Amino acid sequence: MKTLIIYYSLQGNTKFTSLELANIIEADTLELIPQNPIKSKGFSKFIWGGKQVVTNELPKLKPYNFKQSEYDQIIIASPIWASRFTPTISTFLSENEIPGNIALIATHEGSNCTKAFQKIMDKLPNCNLIGTLDLLKPLKKQEETMFKLKQFSEKLK
Ligand SMILES: Cc1cc2nc3c(=O)[nH]c(=O)nc-3n(C[C@H](O)[C@H](O)[C@H](O)COP(=O)(O)O)c2cc1C
């Protein structure tokens, strides 16, 4: 089973999560990087990031190489911003059609992620959802994160 983990991360939590999971299940990874990244330090990230979400902005991405047909399943991982997946993920989904098996991972600081998962699935009408995982503060709770990732990886086999 060949798996690709597509992720966006501003402050490292989703990157940590994605790379650790890739290590466990031997998946490839694709990091999405906006052409004009928001600063990861300071309060301004909440203003600019929040604005992107509420205005449904689709930030331009740096060039990436995505060969969907090479994979049996795809995992999309994102921080939660204003209770949703990030605009960077929306840009990617607006540029690519993803049929087939999909799993979703959200990292957050306390949000209930159910609606965020539903909203993303609305953008993936041709997908079969294998599973969802939400992780609270993965960089601060690394042991708990590793435990949950190992549990989750069982669903992906
Ligand atoms: C613009 C912005 C909005 C956020 N909104 C939420 C939110 O609605 N709910 C929540 O639990 N966490 C929220 N967070 C916190 C992030 O989801 C959390 O820190 C996440 O793990 C960061 O992932 P990253 O380190 O990969 O960027 C927000 C962070 C930013 C920068």
The ligand as a Gaussian input file, in Angstrom:
#p B3LYP/6-31G(d) Opt

LIG

0 1
 C       -4.500000      31.755000      12.379000
 C       -4.636000      30.669000      13.421000
 C       -5.900000      30.246000      13.815000
 C       -6.046000      29.210000      14.741000
 N       -7.316000      28.808000      15.077000
 C       -7.467000      27.746000      15.929000
 C       -8.764000      27.256000      16.239000
 O       -9.799000      27.744000      15.770000
 N       -8.849000      26.189000      17.087000
 C       -7.745000      25.607000      17.639000
 O       -7.900000      24.650000      18.398000
 N       -6.500000      26.041000      17.357000
 C       -6.325000      27.090000      16.508000
 N       -5.070000      27.525000      16.189000
 C       -3.911000      26.801000      16.743000
 C       -3.362000      25.776000      15.746000
 O       -4.381000      24.989000      15.159000
 C       -2.396000      24.777000      16.436000
 O       -1.413000      25.461000      17.164000
 C       -1.776000      23.842000      15.395000
 O       -1.310000      22.670000      16.000000
 C       -0.611000      24.531000      14.684000
 O       -0.088000      23.664000      13.713000
 P        1.332000      23.978000      13.025000
 O        2.326000      24.063000      14.165000
 O        1.579000      22.815000      12.151000
 O        1.230000      25.262000      12.300000
 C       -4.886000      28.581000      15.296000
 C       -3.624000      29.021000      14.906000
 C       -3.481000      30.041000      13.982000
 C       -2.096000      30.487000      13.552000

